[in-house]
Amino acid sequence: MTLTSTPTRRERQRAATVEEIKEVARGLMRHQGITDVRFTDIAKEMGMTAPALYRYYADRDALLTDLIADGYRDLGRVVAEAREQVDADNVAARWIAAGRAYRDWARREPAQFALILGMPVPGYVAPEEGPTTDAAKDAMSQLSALFIRAAELGDLKAPLVTDVSDAMAACAAEKHPELSGLVPPASFQAMITAWATLHGATCLDAYGQFDWLGDEARDQLFEATLRTAALAAGFPIE
């Protein structure tokens, strides 16, 4: 049995302050955009001095790294929860559920969506390895898991486009060795294409480019996009 120590009062206070800093930063991003948030703005909102924030974060990049990791974790959690509401053997329905959750989260949290999957924040240098990388891999694995499950069930058909370059095949082998012998390079390429299709449609939707269609037409367009991506990827969608 492993005993865990109870956080001290100081540790609890520090953790609470860190969470408050991040929540204030997210609020400012919603109103000012992701590129204009400064320590001075955060400190003002919290009734602190800007130098006091450096007791919690070494610099703006350290704060952004935390916010990006949190964003990926939240997105991954939301997508996983939606996916798990559907029968594990109904891969097509799981893809639809995951896609809807991806879009809903982006529309609900456009600033966080822009932070993790939009244009890079000017001047921000992301760590090569660490919390953001791990969180991103975990979040995106919610989609790749669908391809793995379809292959395990024997339901993964050949994708619409089967031409695969040597570079793409090498990338699949290097980056995702767990797919070897199960998900062929053409399906790996289709997996990325499906995500790109989902992401592109979500970006246009989240940032209001489809608002002119009206709610019902916009929803139907997104559903059609999800189904089209699934068919092109070889998912057994009806």
N, C-alpha and C positions, 0 to 999 in steps of 0.2 A: 504494500500500500504506500503510495507516494503522498506525502503531506505538502500542501502548498501554504506558503506564508500569507497572512492577511496583510494587504497593503497598509502602510502607515497613514496617518492623517495627512502628512505632508505629501505623500505619494498620491493619495486620493485627490487632494487639492490641485496638485500639478496636472494630473490626468484630466480633471474637470476644466482647468484653464485651457489646456491644449484643445479639448473638444470645443470650448467656447470660441477660441481663436479660429478654428476651422469653420465653425458655423457662421461666424461673422464674416469671414472671407467668402464663403459661399453666397451669403446674402448680398454682399457687395458686388460679387460677380454677376448675380442676377440683374442688378440695376445698372452697373457700370461696364459690364463686359469683362472678359477674362484677362485682358491685357493691362487694365488700368488699376488693378488693386495693389495698393502700397501698404507697407507696415504702418505708415503714419495714419492712413485711413482706418485701418483695423484698430490701432491703438485709440484713436479718437472715439470710435464706436464703443469701445470697451471701457473708456475712462482711464486709460493707462497712458504711459509715455511710450514712444516708439522704442527707445533703448530697452525698456522692460521686456519687450517681446523677444529680444535676443537671448533671454534666459530660457526660452522654450524652443526657439528655432534659430539655427546659425545664420540663416539668410532666407530670402524669398524663395530660392530654389528648393530649400529643404521643406518649406511649407507647401509649395506646389507639388513636390514629390508625394507628400502625405495625402494631399487632396486628390491627386490622380489615382493613387492606390485605393483610396476610399471609394472613388467613383467607379473604378473597375469592379471592386468587390460588391458594391451595391447593384450594379448592372448585372453582374454574374449571378447574384442571389435572386434577383427578380426573374431573370430568364430561367434559372433552374427551377424555381418554385412553380412557374407557369408550365414548364415542360413536365414536371412530376405530377401535375394534375391529370395527365393523359396516360392511357395504357402504354406501358413500356414497349409493347410490340407494334403499336400503331405509330410508326416513325413519321409518316406524312402528317398526321394530326399533331404530333409533337413539334414538328418543324413550324407548322402554322402557329401553334401556341407560343413557341419561342420567339418567332418573328413579331407577333403582336406585342408581346411583352417588351421586346427590344424597342419597338416604335413607341409604345406607351411611355416607357421610361424616358426616352429622348424628348418626347413632347412635354412630359411633366418636369424634366430637369434639363432644359436646353443648355444652360450654362455649364453644368457638369458634363453633358454630352460633348459640347464643344471643347471642353478642357481635355478630355481623354481621347476623343476621336476626331477632333477638328484640326484646324491649322495649329502648328506648334506655337506656344507662347514665345514672342520675341525675347531672345536673350536667355531663355531657360535651357539649361544643360541637364538632360536626364541622366541618371546613373546607368551605366551599361548593364549592371545586374543589381538586383535588390527588390524592394517591395513593389515598385511599379511594374517591373518585368514579370514577377511572379503573379501579381494580381491580374495583369493583362492575359497571361497564358491561361489562368484559371477561368477567367470570364469567357474567353474565346473557345475554350474547350467544351463549353456547354453546347456549342453548335457542332464541333467536330465529333462529339460523342454520338450525334444522330447518325452520321455517316458510318461510324464504327458499328452501331447497333443494326443498321440496315444491312450491312455486309454480313454480320453474324447471322442474321435471319435469312440471308439469301435473297433479300429484297432489293439490293442495290443493283440497278440495271446499268448498262453502258450509258454514259452521258451523251448529250446531243453532240458535243464536240469531243472527238477522241484523239485528235492530233496533239501530241505532247512533245515538247522540246527536251533535249538531253538535260538542259539546265534545270527545267522544272522537275524532271524525274530525280535529278541529283538533289535538288532542294527538298523534295519529299523524303528521300532516304536519309538526308542529314538532319533535317529539322524534326521529322516525325517518324523515327524508326519503328514506333509501335504500330504503324499502319502497314508495314511491310508484309506482304503475303495475304493481306486482308482487304485493304483499300488500294487499288492500283493507281499509278500516277495520273491517269486520265481522270479518275474520280477525285483524286486529291486536288487537281486543277479545278474540277467542277465545284468542289467544296469551297474553294477560295472565291470562285466566280459567284456562287450562290450568296456567300456572305457579302461580297461587293455589291451585288444587286440589292440585297436587303438594306445594306448600309446607305447606298445611294438614294434609294427611295425614302428611307427614313430621314436623311438629311434634308431633302427637298420638302418633306412633310413637316419636320420639326421646325424649320425656319420659315414656314408660311408660304412656300412657293406653290402649294396646291390649294391654298385657301379659296381661290377663285372658283374651285369646283363645287364647293359646298360640302357639308359633312358626309352625307350619304355617298355621294359620288367619290369623294376622296377615300372613304373607307373601302369602297368596292374596288377602286384602283389599286389600293395597297394589297387587298386580298388576291387580286388577279396577279399582281407582281410576285407575291409569295408562291402562288401556284405555278406560275411560269418558271420561276427559278428552280422549284422542286422538280418539275418535269425535265428541264434542261440538265439537271444534275443526276437524273436517274432515280429519283425517289418514287416509290410506288403510290403516287397520289392519284385520286380518282377524278 
